[in-house]
């Protein structure tokens, strides 16, 4: 215990005046770039054996957004995020993050914060040693922010990560990712194992980080209610393919639930694309995406929720995959 106390006191007294890391000198000459997208991919693919974890993924994610990356288990969400941080190399296509190749250089790594699934931390290290490690590895490390956040969370700096709860480990991992002062924060299912209260607090903290520091965030999850609370941009990924991407507000405005009798089926306007159909007791309910205003008709127009939208495109993507596999005559 005496050693832990000494370690924490030593860390507290030196953390705010860290010596710059040797590689930080290479950053001085880099000119500032005007960015319009934080992540861009073109026909991106990752293959394991005969199976594609991600295939033909073409995507543009604009800066200063909180992006919800949603899809069923095995859709390719984790694969995409691991490609974005350079932990995986693609088998096909290209991906750029903040204008460069993922993980290509220390300056690229400095700009991206990543919290992987299950918020991995080092079980044998104390909270204070995690912060010391962050201080050593990251040239832009904000020690004052990290210490303040640890105190606000009520974490004992001398406590080892192995004894923290799931929510506390997630908060520690988020603190490490944010204190490095990234331009882009990638979070892979960070709240999946948390209870509802811990999830809410974690998401509130993310919103505070975005508000205070202007960080772009990509948040992977299958908990649609949580995404609806914090995200303003949506990407639906199903069976390794992007099914939908866009501003949440625009997507909700362009989709409609139309209901009417089956005799009205042929009266849909040409600017309406049918996404999903339901039939019950002579009634037809269709989810449509309109390219413009839905014209007045005998259909009853009802608003669409984010849950409706995500589930419809997930179902559509699953059905499309079955058709592709059936047509190929083989199973991957």
N, C-alpha and C positions, 0 to 999 in steps of 0.2 A: 504493500500500500504506500510506503514511504517513497518507493521508486516511482510509482504512478503519480503521486502528488508532485514530486520534483519534476517529472516529465511534463505535466500539465502546466506548472508554473513557468517552467522554462519556455514552453511553447507560447504561452500567453504574452510573455514579455518581449518575445522576438518576432512574433507573427506579423505585426503591423508594419514592421520596417524591414521587410525581407530584402535580401540582396537579389538583384535581377539575375535570372537564369542566363547562363552563357549564350544560349542560342537566341536570346531576345534581341541581340544587336542586329540580327538579320532582318528584323521586322522594320527597322527604321527607314530603310530605303524604299519600302513598298508603297506605291502611291495608292490613295484611296480610290475605290471603284464604286461606281453607281450601279446598284444591283436592282433588278426588277424581279428576279426569281431566285429562290434559295435552293431549289432542287429542280433539275430537269433531266428527264430520261427519254431515250429514243430507242424503241424496240428492244428494251432491256430484257435479258433473260438469264436465269441461273438454273443449271441442270445438275441433278445428282443421279448418276447412272442413266437410266432411261426416263426418269421422271423430271419434269420441270417444276421447280418450286416457284418460279416466276417466269412468265413468258410474254414476249411482245408488249412490254409495259412502256407505253409512251405517256408521259405525265409532265406537267409544269405546275409547280407550287409557288405562288407569289410570296414575296417577303412581307413581314409584319402581319402575319396571319397566325391564328391558332387553328391548326389543321387536324381534323378528326380522320384518322385512317381506320376504317372499319371493315369487317368482313368475318366470315366464320373461321373456326380453327382450321389451319392448314391452307388458308387462302394465299399466303405469301407475304403477310404483313411484316413479320420478323425478318424475312429474307430481304425485303426492300430496305428496311432500316439498317441491317447489317451491311448491305451493299453501300448505303449512303455514308457510313462511317469508315468504310475501307476494311472491315473485318472479313468480307468476302469479295472475291473478284468475279465479275460477270463472265458468262460463257458466250453471250451475244449482246449486241447493242452497246449503248453508251450511257453513262450517268455523270453529271456534273453537280457539284454541291458548292454553293457560294462562288460559282464561277471557275472552280478548279476540280481536279480529279480527287475523289475521296481518299483521305489518308496519304496524299502524295508527298507531303512535306510537313515539318513541324508547324509552320505557319498555318497550314490548312487544319491540322489537328487542334490547334489553339482555338479555332473559331467555332468548333462544334462540341456541344455537350451531349452526352449519351447516357441514358439510364436503361439498361437491358432488363429483360424479363426477370421477375422476382427480386429486383433491386439488389444485385449482387454487391456485397461488401465483404471485407476480410474479417472473418469471425474472431480471429485471434488478436486483432488490433483494437485498441480503444478508440473512442470517438475522437479524442485529441490527436492520436497518431494518424487517423484518417485525414484530419485537417492539416497536419504537418506534411503528410505525403502530397496532398493537393498543393500546398504552398511550395514544395520542392519541384513539382513536375510542371506547374503552370505559370508562365511568365506574367500573366495578367491577373494572378490570383488576388482576390479581394478578401483578405483575412478579417477585416473588420466586419464585413457582411456575414462571413461564415460564423464567426464567434457570436455575433448578435443573434443570428438565426438559431444557433444551437441553444442559447440561453432562452430565447422565446419559446422554443419547443420543449423546454424543461429537460433536456438531455444532460446527463452527467458526463462531462468530458472524459472522466476516468473509466467509464463503463465500457466493457468490451462489446463489440457488435454482436457476438454470439448470444448475449443476454438481452438484446433489444427485442421488442415486439416487431411484428411484420410492418406495422404502420411506422414505427420509429426507424426501422431500417430503410424504408422507402423515403422517409423525410431526410435521413442522413445522405442517401444517394442523391436525392434532388439537391441538397445543399452543396455537395461536392460538384455536381454538374453546373450549377448556377454560379458558384463562387469563382469558377474559372473565367467568367465573363464572356460566354460564347455569343456569337451572332445567331446561332441556330441551336435549338434544344430538341433532341429526339428522345421520345419516351415510349418504350415498348411495353404495353400492358402494365403500367406502373401501379395501378390501383386494383388489379384483378383479385388479389388476396386480402384486400382490406375490408373492414366492416364499413357499413354505410356512413357512420360519423367520420371515420378516418379518411374515407374517400372524399367526402365533402371538404374536409379541412385541406387535404392534399390539393384538390382542384382549386380551392380558393387561393392557396399559396402560389399555384402556377399563374393565376390571373394577376396576382400582385406583382410577380416577376415580370410578366408581359407589360403591365402598366408602367412600372417604374423604370425598366431597362430596355424596352422596345425589342425584346427578343422574339424571333420567329419560333414557333413551336409546331412540331408534328407529334401528335398523340395517338398511339395505336391502342384500340380497345374494341371490345364487342359489347360494351355496356352503353347502349345508345342514349339512355337517360343522362349519363354523365357527359357524353359528348355534346348533347343539346344544351347543357348548362354553360359550357365554356367555348365551344368551337364556332368559328365564323366561316370556315371552309371545310368541305367534305370530300373525301375520296373513298369510294366503295370498291373494294378489291375482292373478287370471288374467283376461285379456281385458277389463281395465278394471273388473272386478267383484270384490268381496270374497267369497271362497269359504268362508273359515274364519277365526275369530278366537277366542282364549282363552288361558288359562294352559296352558303346555306340559304341566305335570304332570297337569292335569285332562283335557286332550285325549288324552294317551297312555292314561290310565286308562279313558276312556270308549270307546276304539276297540279292536276285537279282530279278529284274523284267525281265521276259523272255516273249518275244512276237513272234508269228508266226501264221501260218495257222492252222485251226482246225485239219487238217489231221496229224499235228505233235504232237497231244496231247499225244499219247502213247509213245513218244520217250524220255521222261524225264529220266534222270539218276537215278538209285536207291538211290543215296545219296542225292536226292532233295526231301524235304518235301513241299508239296503245302500248303501254308497258305491262299491264296486268289486267286480266279479266276474271270476273266472278259471276256465277249464275246461281240463282235461287228463286224458286216459286215464280217463274215467269219474269223475274226481274234481272236486269243486266247491270252490273257495276263495273266500271272500267277506270283504271288509273291511266291518265293520259299526260303526255308532255306536250305543251302547246308552244308553237313558234309564233307568239303574239297573243292577242286577246281571243278567248274562247267565245265564239259567236253565240248569241241567244238561240235556244232551241228547246225541244221538249225534255232535254236532259236536265236533271237536278244537279247543280254544281256544289260540291262540298270541299272544304279545305283539307289539305294533306298535312299530316304531322311528319316529323323527321323519322319517327319509328316506321310509319307507313312507307315512306320513301326508301329507307334502307332495306326493309324486309322485301319489298317488291323487286328491287334490283338484285338482291342476293338470290331470290328465287329465280329471276330471269337468268342470272349468270350460271346458276346450277343447271337449269334446263338446257342452256346453250352448250354447256360442257358435255351433257349427256348426248346431245345431237352430234357434237364433234367426235366423241369417242365411238358412237354407233357408226358414224360414217367411215371412220378409220378402220373399223373392224377389229381393233385391238385395244387392250387396256394398258394404260401407262403404269 
